[in-house]
Amino acid sequence: MSFADGKNPNNVMGGLKATINNPKVSDEAKESAKERLNEMAESGYGRKEATPDLNDNRVVGGYKATLHNDSVSDEAKAHAREMID
């Protein structure tokens, strides 16, 4: 039996974390969830960090949005222009 049984590993890990923190769950079930969560983490399941390029694109997109937002101060727009250039 695989860790996630064909399910999204992030969702499975989230469910295990919920089990660990649920006061209505037995200590035995919590211990089992901890073990399974550790096994999944060691096997490389779970969230991956965003790639630097993707993160950079999002930051630049945020600065561009700042330039077009009428609610943003002129100082903030000037800072956004500096960061984009």
PDB file of N, CA, C and O in Angstrom:
ATOM      1  N   MET A   1       0.846  -1.175   0.000  1.00  0.00           N
ATOM      2  CA  MET A   1       0.000   0.000   0.000  1.00  0.00           C
ATOM      3  C   MET A   1       0.891   1.237   0.000  1.00  0.00           C
ATOM      4  O   MET A   1       1.797   1.356   0.826  1.00  0.00           O
ATOM      5  N   SER A   2       0.636   2.147  -0.918  1.00  0.00           N
ATOM      6  CA  SER A   2       1.430   3.365  -0.995  1.00  0.00           C
ATOM      7  C   SER A   2       0.966   4.343   0.073  1.00  0.00           C
ATOM      8  O   SER A   2      -0.080   4.161   0.697  1.00  0.00           O
ATOM      9  N   PHE A   3       1.771   5.387   0.270  1.00  0.00           N
ATOM     10  CA  PHE A   3       1.444   6.380   1.287  1.00  0.00           C
ATOM     11  C   PHE A   3       0.114   7.061   1.016  1.00  0.00           C
ATOM     12  O   PHE A   3      -0.703   7.219   1.924  1.00  0.00           O
ATOM     13  N   ALA A   4      -0.107   7.464  -0.227  1.00  0.00           N
ATOM     14  CA  ALA A   4      -1.274   8.286  -0.541  1.00  0.00           C
ATOM     15  C   ALA A   4      -2.372   7.508  -1.255  1.00  0.00           C
ATOM     16  O   ALA A   4      -3.459   8.047  -1.465  1.00  0.00           O
ATOM     17  N   ASP A   5      -2.122   6.273  -1.629  1.00  0.00           N
ATOM     18  CA  ASP A   5      -3.127   5.462  -2.333  1.00  0.00           C
ATOM     19  C   ASP A   5      -3.749   6.192  -3.510  1.00  0.00           C
ATOM     20  O   ASP A   5      -4.964   6.135  -3.695  1.00  0.00           O
ATOM     21  N   GLY A   6      -2.944   6.877  -4.307  1.00  0.00           N
ATOM     22  CA  GLY A   6      -3.442   7.581  -5.482  1.00  0.00           C
ATOM     23  C   GLY A   6      -4.060   8.924  -5.177  1.00  0.00           C
ATOM     24  O   GLY A   6      -4.573   9.579  -6.084  1.00  0.00           O
ATOM     25  N   LYS A   7      -4.028   9.353  -3.942  1.00  0.00           N
ATOM     26  CA  LYS A   7      -4.610  10.639  -3.560  1.00  0.00           C
ATOM     27  C   LYS A   7      -3.522  11.710  -3.539  1.00  0.00           C
ATOM     28  O   LYS A   7      -2.331  11.401  -3.554  1.00  0.00           O
ATOM     29  N   ASN A   8      -3.942  12.957  -3.503  1.00  0.00           N
ATOM     30  CA  ASN A   8      -3.006  14.070  -3.435  1.00  0.00           C
ATOM     31  C   ASN A   8      -2.225  13.987  -2.119  1.00  0.00           C
ATOM     32  O   ASN A   8      -2.827  14.060  -1.047  1.00  0.00           O
ATOM     33  N   PRO A   9      -0.899  13.836  -2.178  1.00  0.00           N
ATOM     34  CA  PRO A   9      -0.100  13.694  -0.956  1.00  0.00           C
ATOM     35  C   PRO A   9      -0.236  14.881  -0.006  1.00  0.00           C
ATOM     36  O   PRO A   9      -0.187  14.704   1.211  1.00  0.00           O
ATOM     37  N   ASN A  10      -0.407  16.087  -0.546  1.00  0.00           N
ATOM     38  CA  ASN A  10      -0.564  17.250   0.325  1.00  0.00           C
ATOM     39  C   ASN A  10      -1.850  17.146   1.138  1.00  0.00           C
ATOM     40  O   ASN A  10      -1.875  17.504   2.315  1.00  0.00           O
ATOM     41  N   ASN A  11      -2.916  16.656   0.511  1.00  0.00           N
ATOM     42  CA  ASN A  11      -4.180  16.484   1.230  1.00  0.00           C
ATOM     43  C   ASN A  11      -4.069  15.390   2.289  1.00  0.00           C
ATOM     44  O   ASN A  11      -4.602  15.521   3.391  1.00  0.00           O
ATOM     45  N   VAL A  12      -3.379  14.321   1.945  1.00  0.00           N
ATOM     46  CA  VAL A  12      -3.194  13.230   2.904  1.00  0.00           C
ATOM     47  C   VAL A  12      -2.400  13.735   4.103  1.00  0.00           C
ATOM     48  O   VAL A  12      -2.755  13.462   5.250  1.00  0.00           O
ATOM     49  N   MET A  13      -1.323  14.474   3.833  1.00  0.00           N
ATOM     50  CA  MET A  13      -0.504  15.005   4.925  1.00  0.00           C
ATOM     51  C   MET A  13      -1.312  15.980   5.783  1.00  0.00           C
ATOM     52  O   MET A  13      -1.170  16.001   7.005  1.00  0.00           O
ATOM     53  N   GLY A  14      -2.152  16.779   5.146  1.00  0.00           N
ATOM     54  CA  GLY A  14      -3.006  17.696   5.899  1.00  0.00           C
ATOM     55  C   GLY A  14      -3.964  16.952   6.814  1.00  0.00           C
ATOM     56  O   GLY A  14      -4.196  17.366   7.950  1.00  0.00           O
ATOM     57  N   GLY A  15      -4.514  15.863   6.322  1.00  0.00           N
ATOM     58  CA  GLY A  15      -5.400  15.046   7.142  1.00  0.00           C
ATOM     59  C   GLY A  15      -4.675  14.418   8.321  1.00  0.00           C
ATOM     60  O   GLY A  15      -5.221  14.331   9.421  1.00  0.00           O
ATOM     61  N   LEU A  16      -3.449  13.983   8.088  1.00  0.00           N
ATOM     62  CA  LEU A  16      -2.658  13.408   9.176  1.00  0.00           C
ATOM     63  C   LEU A  16      -2.350  14.460  10.240  1.00  0.00           C
ATOM     64  O   LEU A  16      -2.408  14.181  11.437  1.00  0.00           O
ATOM     65  N   LYS A  17      -2.025  15.666   9.791  1.00  0.00           N
ATOM     66  CA  LYS A  17      -1.761  16.752  10.743  1.00  0.00           C
ATOM     67  C   LYS A  17      -3.012  17.081  11.548  1.00  0.00           C
ATOM     68  O   LYS A  17      -2.932  17.349  12.747  1.00  0.00           O
ATOM     69  N   ALA A  18      -4.163  17.061  10.889  1.00  0.00           N
ATOM     70  CA  ALA A  18      -5.427  17.311  11.593  1.00  0.00           C
ATOM     71  C   ALA A  18      -5.680  16.225  12.631  1.00  0.00           C
ATOM     72  O   ALA A  18      -6.145  16.514  13.733  1.00  0.00           O
ATOM     73  N   THR A  19      -5.379  14.990  12.288  1.00  0.00           N
ATOM     74  CA  THR A  19      -5.553  13.877  13.226  1.00  0.00           C
ATOM     75  C   THR A  19      -4.680  14.077  14.455  1.00  0.00           C
ATOM     76  O   THR A  19      -5.124  13.858  15.582  1.00  0.00           O
ATOM     77  N   ILE A  20      -3.451  14.488  14.239  1.00  0.00           N
ATOM     78  CA  ILE A  20      -2.507  14.685  15.340  1.00  0.00           C
ATOM     79  C   ILE A  20      -3.000  15.772  16.296  1.00  0.00           C
ATOM     80  O   ILE A  20      -2.802  15.669  17.507  1.00  0.00           O
ATOM     81  N   ASN A  21      -3.634  16.800  15.763  1.00  0.00           N
ATOM     82  CA  ASN A  21      -4.053  17.941  16.583  1.00  0.00           C
ATOM     83  C   ASN A  21      -5.494  17.862  17.078  1.00  0.00           C
ATOM     84  O   ASN A  21      -5.957  18.771  17.766  1.00  0.00           O
ATOM     85  N   ASN A  22      -6.203  16.798  16.742  1.00  0.00           N
ATOM     86  CA  ASN A  22      -7.604  16.661  17.139  1.00  0.00           C
ATOM     87  C   ASN A  22      -7.685  16.054  18.544  1.00  0.00           C
ATOM     88  O   ASN A  22      -7.232  14.929  18.756  1.00  0.00           O
ATOM     89  N   PRO A  23      -8.259  16.792  19.508  1.00  0.00           N
ATOM     90  CA  PRO A  23      -8.326  16.268  20.879  1.00  0.00           C
ATOM     91  C   PRO A  23      -9.242  15.050  21.027  1.00  0.00           C
ATOM     92  O   PRO A  23      -9.160  14.347  22.034  1.00  0.00           O
ATOM     93  N   LYS A  24     -10.101  14.789  20.059  1.00  0.00           N
ATOM     94  CA  LYS A  24     -11.030  13.659  20.141  1.00  0.00           C
ATOM     95  C   LYS A  24     -10.429  12.355  19.611  1.00  0.00           C
ATOM     96  O   LYS A  24     -11.065  11.304  19.679  1.00  0.00           O
ATOM     97  N   VAL A  25      -9.208  12.426  19.085  1.00  0.00           N
ATOM     98  CA  VAL A  25      -8.558  11.253  18.496  1.00  0.00           C
ATOM     99  C   VAL A  25      -7.706  10.570  19.564  1.00  0.00           C
ATOM    100  O   VAL A  25      -7.072  11.238  20.381  1.00  0.00           O
ATOM    101  N   SER A  26      -7.696   9.246  19.553  1.00  0.00           N
ATOM    102  CA  SER A  26      -6.936   8.478  20.544  1.00  0.00           C
ATOM    103  C   SER A  26      -5.437   8.704  20.377  1.00  0.00           C
ATOM    104  O   SER A  26      -4.962   9.078  19.305  1.00  0.00           O
ATOM    105  N   ASP A  27      -4.707   8.466  21.464  1.00  0.00           N
ATOM    106  CA  ASP A  27      -3.252   8.604  21.423  1.00  0.00           C
ATOM    107  C   ASP A  27      -2.637   7.622  20.429  1.00  0.00           C
ATOM    108  O   ASP A  27      -1.649   7.936  19.765  1.00  0.00           O
ATOM    109  N   GLU A  28      -3.224   6.439  20.333  1.00  0.00           N
ATOM    110  CA  GLU A  28      -2.732   5.427  19.391  1.00  0.00           C
ATOM    111  C   GLU A  28      -2.863   5.923  17.948  1.00  0.00           C
ATOM    112  O   GLU A  28      -1.941   5.767  17.147  1.00  0.00           O
ATOM    113  N   ALA A  29      -4.009   6.518  17.625  1.00  0.00           N
ATOM    114  CA  ALA A  29      -4.225   7.047  16.274  1.00  0.00           C
ATOM    115  C   ALA A  29      -3.291   8.221  15.995  1.00  0.00           C
ATOM    116  O   ALA A  29      -2.780   8.368  14.885  1.00  0.00           O
ATOM    117  N   LYS A  30      -3.073   9.051  17.007  1.00  0.00           N
ATOM    118  CA  LYS A  30      -2.154  10.185  16.836  1.00  0.00           C
ATOM    119  C   LYS A  30      -0.739   9.689  16.562  1.00  0.00           C
ATOM    120  O   LYS A  30      -0.042  10.225  15.699  1.00  0.00           O
ATOM    121  N   GLU A  31      -0.322   8.670  17.295  1.00  0.00           N
ATOM    122  CA  GLU A  31       1.022   8.123  17.102  1.00  0.00           C
ATOM    123  C   GLU A  31       1.163   7.516  15.710  1.00  0.00           C
ATOM    124  O   GLU A  31       2.188   7.693  15.052  1.00  0.00           O
ATOM    125  N   SER A  32       0.143   6.808  15.266  1.00  0.00           N
ATOM    126  CA  SER A  32       0.151   6.228  13.923  1.00  0.00           C
ATOM    127  C   SER A  32       0.234   7.326  12.860  1.00  0.00           C
ATOM    128  O   SER A  32       0.973   7.196  11.884  1.00  0.00           O
ATOM    129  N   ALA A  33      -0.527   8.407  13.055  1.00  0.00           N
ATOM    130  CA  ALA A  33      -0.508   9.520  12.102  1.00  0.00           C
ATOM    131  C   ALA A  33       0.865  10.180  12.073  1.00  0.00           C
ATOM    132  O   ALA A  33       1.351  10.550  11.004  1.00  0.00           O
ATOM    133  N   LYS A  34       1.496  10.331  13.240  1.00  0.00           N
ATOM    134  CA  LYS A  34       2.838  10.926  13.298  1.00  0.00           C
ATOM    135  C   LYS A  34       3.839  10.073  12.526  1.00  0.00           C
ATOM    136  O   LYS A  34       4.656  10.591  11.765  1.00  0.00           O
ATOM    137  N   GLU A  35       3.765   8.764  12.733  1.00  0.00           N
ATOM    138  CA  GLU A  35       4.685   7.860  12.042  1.00  0.00           C
ATOM    139  C   GLU A  35       4.492   7.931  10.529  1.00  0.00           C
ATOM    140  O   GLU A  35       5.462   8.013   9.776  1.00  0.00           O
ATOM    141  N   ARG A  36       3.246   7.898  10.096  1.00  0.00           N
ATOM    142  CA  ARG A  36       2.956   7.945   8.653  1.00  0.00           C
ATOM    143  C   ARG A  36       3.390   9.274   8.057  1.00  0.00           C
ATOM    144  O   ARG A  36       3.929   9.314   6.951  1.00  0.00           O
ATOM    145  N   LEU A  37       3.155  10.373   8.791  1.00  0.00           N
ATOM    146  CA  LEU A  37       3.558  11.695   8.321  1.00  0.00           C
ATOM    147  C   LEU A  37       5.075  11.770   8.181  1.00  0.00           C
ATOM    148  O   LEU A  37       5.583  12.310   7.198  1.00  0.00           O
ATOM    149  N   ASN A  38       5.796  11.235   9.154  1.00  0.00           N
ATOM    150  CA  ASN A  38       7.259  11.217   9.079  1.00  0.00           C
ATOM    151  C   ASN A  38       7.744  10.381   7.901  1.00  0.00           C
ATOM    152  O   ASN A  38       8.684  10.772   7.209  1.00  0.00           O
ATOM    153  N   GLU A  39       7.111   9.235   7.670  1.00  0.00           N
ATOM    154  CA  GLU A  39       7.489   8.383   6.540  1.00  0.00           C
ATOM    155  C   GLU A  39       7.267   9.106   5.214  1.00  0.00           C
ATOM    156  O   GLU A  39       8.103   9.035   4.313  1.00  0.00           O
ATOM    157  N   MET A  40       6.143   9.796   5.102  1.00  0.00           N
ATOM    158  CA  MET A  40       5.846  10.524   3.864  1.00  0.00           C
ATOM    159  C   MET A  40       6.859  11.645   3.642  1.00  0.00           C
ATOM    160  O   MET A  40       7.328  11.852   2.523  1.00  0.00           O
ATOM    161  N   ALA A  41       7.191  12.367   4.712  1.00  0.00           N
ATOM    162  CA  ALA A  41       8.145  13.472   4.593  1.00  0.00           C
ATOM    163  C   ALA A  41       9.519  12.951   4.177  1.00  0.00           C
ATOM    164  O   ALA A  41      10.183  13.554   3.334  1.00  0.00           O
ATOM    165  N   GLU A  42       9.946  11.840   4.764  1.00  0.00           N
ATOM    166  CA  GLU A  42      11.242  11.253   4.422  1.00  0.00           C
ATOM    167  C   GLU A  42      11.274  10.735   2.990  1.00  0.00           C
ATOM    168  O   GLU A  42      12.333  10.702   2.364  1.00  0.00           O
ATOM    169  N   SER A  43      10.125  10.332   2.473  1.00  0.00           N
ATOM    170  CA  SER A  43      10.047   9.800   1.111  1.00  0.00           C
ATOM    171  C   SER A  43       9.897  10.882   0.054  1.00  0.00           C
ATOM    172  O   SER A  43       9.823  10.580  -1.137  1.00  0.00           O
ATOM    173  N   GLY A  44       9.852  12.141   0.477  1.00  0.00           N
ATOM    174  CA  GLY A  44       9.784  13.237  -0.484  1.00  0.00           C
ATOM    175  C   GLY A  44       8.389  13.670  -0.863  1.00  0.00           C
ATOM    176  O   GLY A  44       8.219  14.467  -1.786  1.00  0.00           O
ATOM    177  N   TYR A  45       7.380  13.157  -0.165  1.00  0.00           N
ATOM    178  CA  TYR A  45       6.013  13.602  -0.439  1.00  0.00           C
ATOM    179  C   TYR A  45       5.803  14.978   0.168  1.00  0.00           C
ATOM    180  O   TYR A  45       6.538  15.401   1.060  1.00  0.00           O
ATOM    181  N   GLY A  46       4.786  15.668  -0.333  1.00  0.00           N
ATOM    182  CA  GLY A  46       4.408  16.936   0.263  1.00  0.00           C
ATOM    183  C   GLY A  46       4.767  18.117  -0.596  1.00  0.00           C
ATOM    184  O   GLY A  46       5.159  17.974  -1.754  1.00  0.00           O
ATOM    185  N   ARG A  47       4.629  19.281  -0.015  1.00  0.00           N
ATOM    186  CA  ARG A  47       4.833  20.530  -0.743  1.00  0.00           C
ATOM    187  C   ARG A  47       6.280  20.688  -1.167  1.00  0.00           C
ATOM    188  O   ARG A  47       7.207  20.313  -0.449  1.00  0.00           O
ATOM    189  N   LYS A  48       6.442  21.238  -2.322  1.00  0.00           N
ATOM    190  CA  LYS A  48       7.764  21.582  -2.833  1.00  0.00           C
ATOM    191  C   LYS A  48       7.890  23.100  -2.814  1.00  0.00           C
ATOM    192  O   LYS A  48       6.907  23.819  -2.995  1.00  0.00           O
ATOM    193  N   GLU A  49       9.082  23.565  -2.597  1.00  0.00           N
ATOM    194  CA  GLU A  49       9.310  25.011  -2.599  1.00  0.00           C
ATOM    195  C   GLU A  49       9.115  25.555  -4.003  1.00  0.00           C
ATOM    196  O   GLU A  49       9.420  24.887  -4.991  1.00  0.00           O
ATOM    197  N   ALA A  50       8.610  26.759  -4.076  1.00  0.00           N
ATOM    198  CA  ALA A  50       8.442  27.412  -5.379  1.00  0.00           C
ATOM    199  C   ALA A  50       9.815  27.633  -5.994  1.00  0.00           C
ATOM    200  O   ALA A  50      10.779  27.930  -5.288  1.00  0.00           O
ATOM    201  N   THR A  51       9.899  27.490  -7.294  1.00  0.00           N
ATOM    202  CA  THR A  51      11.171  27.723  -7.956  1.00  0.00           C
ATOM    203  C   THR A  51      11.497  29.204  -7.894  1.00  0.00           C
ATOM    204  O   THR A  51      10.583  30.029  -7.900  1.00  0.00           O
ATOM    205  N   PRO A  52      12.775  29.567  -7.834  1.00  0.00           N
ATOM    206  CA  PRO A  52      13.136  30.990  -7.765  1.00  0.00           C
ATOM    207  C   PRO A  52      12.554  31.803  -8.916  1.00  0.00           C
ATOM    208  O   PRO A  52      12.109  32.932  -8.707  1.00  0.00           O
ATOM    209  N   ASP A  53      12.549  31.248 -10.132  1.00  0.00           N
ATOM    210  CA  ASP A  53      12.014  31.987 -11.275  1.00  0.00           C
ATOM    211  C   ASP A  53      10.533  32.294 -11.090  1.00  0.00           C
ATOM    212  O   ASP A  53      10.080  33.405 -11.367  1.00  0.00           O
ATOM    213  N   LEU A  54       9.795  31.315 -10.626  1.00  0.00           N
ATOM    214  CA  LEU A  54       8.368  31.507 -10.417  1.00  0.00           C
ATOM    215  C   LEU A  54       8.131  32.558  -9.341  1.00  0.00           C
ATOM    216  O   LEU A  54       7.260  33.416  -9.487  1.00  0.00           O
ATOM    217  N   ASN A  55       8.901  32.492  -8.268  1.00  0.00           N
ATOM    218  CA  ASN A  55       8.767  33.465  -7.191  1.00  0.00           C
ATOM    219  C   ASN A  55       9.123  34.859  -7.694  1.00  0.00           C
ATOM    220  O   ASN A  55       8.419  35.819  -7.382  1.00  0.00           O
ATOM    221  N   ASP A  56      10.194  34.991  -8.462  1.00  0.00           N
ATOM    222  CA  ASP A  56      10.591  36.290  -9.006  1.00  0.00           C
ATOM    223  C   ASP A  56       9.487  36.863  -9.886  1.00  0.00           C
ATOM    224  O   ASP A  56       9.194  38.057  -9.813  1.00  0.00           O
ATOM    225  N   ASN A  57       8.883  36.037 -10.703  1.00  0.00           N
ATOM    226  CA  ASN A  57       7.794  36.494 -11.568  1.00  0.00           C
ATOM    227  C   ASN A  57       6.621  37.007 -10.750  1.00  0.00           C
ATOM    228  O   ASN A  57       5.984  37.991 -11.124  1.00  0.00           O
ATOM    229  N   ARG A  58       6.338  36.361  -9.660  1.00  0.00           N
ATOM    230  CA  ARG A  58       5.224  36.794  -8.810  1.00  0.00           C
ATOM    231  C   ARG A  58       5.537  38.123  -8.136  1.00  0.00           C
ATOM    232  O   ARG A  58       4.661  38.978  -8.006  1.00  0.00           O
ATOM    233  N   VAL A  59       6.765  38.296  -7.714  1.00  0.00           N
ATOM    234  CA  VAL A  59       7.161  39.556  -7.081  1.00  0.00           C
ATOM    235  C   VAL A  59       7.056  40.695  -8.081  1.00  0.00           C
ATOM    236  O   VAL A  59       6.501  41.749  -7.769  1.00  0.00           O
ATOM    237  N   VAL A  60       7.582  40.491  -9.274  1.00  0.00           N
ATOM    238  CA  VAL A  60       7.502  41.523 -10.315  1.00  0.00           C
ATOM    239  C   VAL A  60       6.042  41.815 -10.647  1.00  0.00           C
ATOM    240  O   VAL A  60       5.669  42.974 -10.827  1.00  0.00           O
ATOM    241  N   GLY A  61       5.227  40.791 -10.728  1.00  0.00           N
ATOM    242  CA  GLY A  61       3.803  40.987 -10.987  1.00  0.00           C
ATOM    243  C   GLY A  61       3.140  41.817  -9.901  1.00  0.00           C
ATOM    244  O   GLY A  61       2.263  42.633 -10.186  1.00  0.00           O
ATOM    245  N   GLY A  62       3.549  41.613  -8.675  1.00  0.00           N
ATOM    246  CA  GLY A  62       3.016  42.408  -7.565  1.00  0.00           C
ATOM    247  C   GLY A  62       3.394  43.867  -7.686  1.00  0.00           C
ATOM    248  O   GLY A  62       2.576  44.752  -7.437  1.00  0.00           O
ATOM    249  N   TYR A  63       4.644  44.120  -8.073  1.00  0.00           N
ATOM    250  CA  TYR A  63       5.076  45.512  -8.262  1.00  0.00           C
ATOM    251  C   TYR A  63       4.333  46.158  -9.425  1.00  0.00           C
ATOM    252  O   TYR A  63       3.958  47.328  -9.349  1.00  0.00           O
ATOM    253  N   LYS A  64       4.121  45.408 -10.493  1.00  0.00           N
ATOM    254  CA  LYS A  64       3.365  45.953 -11.632  1.00  0.00           C
ATOM    255  C   LYS A  64       1.931  46.269 -11.221  1.00  0.00           C
ATOM    256  O   LYS A  64       1.370  47.278 -11.649  1.00  0.00           O
ATOM    257  N   ALA A  65       1.346  45.428 -10.408  1.00  0.00           N
ATOM    258  CA  ALA A  65      -0.011  45.689  -9.924  1.00  0.00           C
ATOM    259  C   ALA A  65      -0.039  46.954  -9.074  1.00  0.00           C
ATOM    260  O   ALA A  65      -1.001  47.720  -9.121  1.00  0.00           O
ATOM    261  N   THR A  66       1.010  47.165  -8.304  1.00  0.00           N
ATOM    262  CA  THR A  66       1.104  48.378  -7.491  1.00  0.00           C
ATOM    263  C   THR A  66       1.069  49.620  -8.360  1.00  0.00           C
ATOM    264  O   THR A  66       0.430  50.612  -8.009  1.00  0.00           O
ATOM    265  N   LEU A  67       1.753  49.568  -9.492  1.00  0.00           N
ATOM    266  CA  LEU A  67       1.803  50.729 -10.388  1.00  0.00           C
ATOM    267  C   LEU A  67       0.431  51.080 -10.947  1.00  0.00           C
ATOM    268  O   LEU A  67       0.167  52.246 -11.241  1.00  0.00           O
ATOM    269  N   HIS A  68      -0.434  50.107 -11.097  1.00  0.00           N
ATOM    270  CA  HIS A  68      -1.750  50.328 -11.710  1.00  0.00           C
ATOM    271  C   HIS A  68      -2.879  50.498 -10.690  1.00  0.00           C
ATOM    272  O   HIS A  68      -4.039  50.667 -11.065  1.00  0.00           O
ATOM    273  N   ASN A  69      -2.536  50.453  -9.406  1.00  0.00           N
ATOM    274  CA  ASN A  69      -3.557  50.548  -8.364  1.00  0.00           C
ATOM    275  C   ASN A  69      -3.718  52.004  -7.942  1.00  0.00           C
ATOM    276  O   ASN A  69      -2.772  52.611  -7.442  1.00  0.00           O
ATOM    277  N   ASP A  70      -4.896  52.562  -8.136  1.00  0.00           N
ATOM    278  CA  ASP A  70      -5.155  53.962  -7.802  1.00  0.00           C
ATOM    279  C   ASP A  70      -5.100  54.229  -6.299  1.00  0.00           C
ATOM    280  O   ASP A  70      -4.924  55.375  -5.887  1.00  0.00           O
ATOM    281  N   SER A  71      -5.245  53.207  -5.487  1.00  0.00           N
ATOM    282  CA  SER A  71      -5.245  53.373  -4.030  1.00  0.00           C
ATOM    283  C   SER A  71      -3.841  53.445  -3.438  1.00  0.00           C
ATOM    284  O   SER A  71      -3.689  53.701  -2.243  1.00  0.00           O
ATOM    285  N   VAL A  72      -2.825  53.225  -4.246  1.00  0.00           N
ATOM    286  CA  VAL A  72      -1.448  53.177  -3.765  1.00  0.00           C
ATOM    287  C   VAL A  72      -0.833  54.568  -3.835  1.00  0.00           C
ATOM    288  O   VAL A  72      -1.074  55.320  -4.779  1.00  0.00           O
ATOM    289  N   SER A  73      -0.028  54.900  -2.815  1.00  0.00           N
ATOM    290  CA  SER A  73       0.602  56.224  -2.760  1.00  0.00           C
ATOM    291  C   SER A  73       1.657  56.372  -3.850  1.00  0.00           C
ATOM    292  O   SER A  73       2.143  55.387  -4.406  1.00  0.00           O
ATOM    293  N   ASP A  74       2.000  57.622  -4.142  1.00  0.00           N
ATOM    294  CA  ASP A  74       3.040  57.899  -5.133  1.00  0.00           C
ATOM    295  C   ASP A  74       4.386  57.346  -4.683  1.00  0.00           C
ATOM    296  O   ASP A  74       5.179  56.888  -5.505  1.00  0.00           O
ATOM    297  N   GLU A  75       4.646  57.388  -3.364  1.00  0.00           N
ATOM    298  CA  GLU A  75       5.901  56.836  -2.839  1.00  0.00           C
ATOM    299  C   GLU A  75       5.990  55.335  -3.119  1.00  0.00           C
ATOM    300  O   GLU A  75       7.033  54.832  -3.536  1.00  0.00           O
ATOM    301  N   ALA A  76       4.904  54.641  -2.887  1.00  0.00           N
ATOM    302  CA  ALA A  76       4.893  53.196  -3.122  1.00  0.00           C
ATOM    303  C   ALA A  76       5.065  52.884  -4.603  1.00  0.00           C
ATOM    304  O   ALA A  76       5.746  51.924  -4.965  1.00  0.00           O
ATOM    305  N   LYS A  77       4.448  53.692  -5.458  1.00  0.00           N
ATOM    306  CA  LYS A  77       4.597  53.485  -6.898  1.00  0.00           C
ATOM    307  C   LYS A  77       6.034  53.741  -7.331  1.00  0.00           C
ATOM    308  O   LYS A  77       6.564  53.021  -8.176  1.00  0.00           O
ATOM    309  N   ALA A  78       6.672  54.769  -6.753  1.00  0.00           N
ATOM    310  CA  ALA A  78       8.074  55.055  -7.077  1.00  0.00           C
ATOM    311  C   ALA A  78       8.960  53.884  -6.647  1.00  0.00           C
ATOM    312  O   ALA A  78       9.873  53.488  -7.373  1.00  0.00           O
ATOM    313  N   HIS A  79       8.686  53.340  -5.474  1.00  0.00           N
ATOM    314  CA  HIS A  79       9.460  52.195  -4.997  1.00  0.00           C
ATOM    315  C   HIS A  79       9.258  50.991  -5.920  1.00  0.00           C
ATOM    316  O   HIS A  79      10.210  50.274  -6.227  1.00  0.00           O
ATOM    317  N   ALA A  80       8.033  50.774  -6.355  1.00  0.00           N
ATOM    318  CA  ALA A  80       7.739  49.663  -7.261  1.00  0.00           C
ATOM    319  C   ALA A  80       8.495  49.825  -8.570  1.00  0.00           C
ATOM    320  O   ALA A  80       9.032  48.851  -9.097  1.00  0.00           O
ATOM    321  N   ARG A  81       8.543  51.040  -9.100  1.00  0.00           N
ATOM    322  CA  ARG A  81       9.294  51.287 -10.351  1.00  0.00           C
ATOM    323  C   ARG A  81      10.772  50.963 -10.168  1.00  0.00           C
ATOM    324  O   ARG A  81      11.396  50.361 -11.041  1.00  0.00           O
ATOM    325  N   GLU A  82      11.332  51.370  -9.016  1.00  0.00           N
ATOM    326  CA  GLU A  82      12.747  51.088  -8.732  1.00  0.00           C
ATOM    327  C   GLU A  82      13.003  49.582  -8.678  1.00  0.00           C
ATOM    328  O   GLU A  82      14.013  49.099  -9.191  1.00  0.00           O
ATOM    329  N   MET A  83      12.102  48.859  -8.066  1.00  0.00           N
ATOM    330  CA  MET A  83      12.286  47.421  -7.912  1.00  0.00           C
ATOM    331  C   MET A  83      12.160  46.683  -9.242  1.00  0.00           C
ATOM    332  O   MET A  83      12.825  45.669  -9.450  1.00  0.00           O
ATOM    333  N   ILE A  84      11.318  47.178 -10.138  1.00  0.00           N
ATOM    334  CA  ILE A  84      11.142  46.535 -11.440  1.00  0.00           C
ATOM    335  C   ILE A  84      12.349  46.785 -12.331  1.00  0.00           C
ATOM    336  O   ILE A  84      12.770  45.896 -13.071  1.00  0.00           O
ATOM    337  N   ASP A  85      12.902  47.973 -12.265  1.00  0.00           N
ATOM    338  CA  ASP A  85      14.044  48.333 -13.140  1.00  0.00           C
ATOM    339  C   ASP A  85      15.330  47.727 -12.710  1.00  0.00           C
ATOM    340  O   ASP A  85      16.359  47.945 -13.350  1.00  0.00           O
TER     341      ASP A  85
END
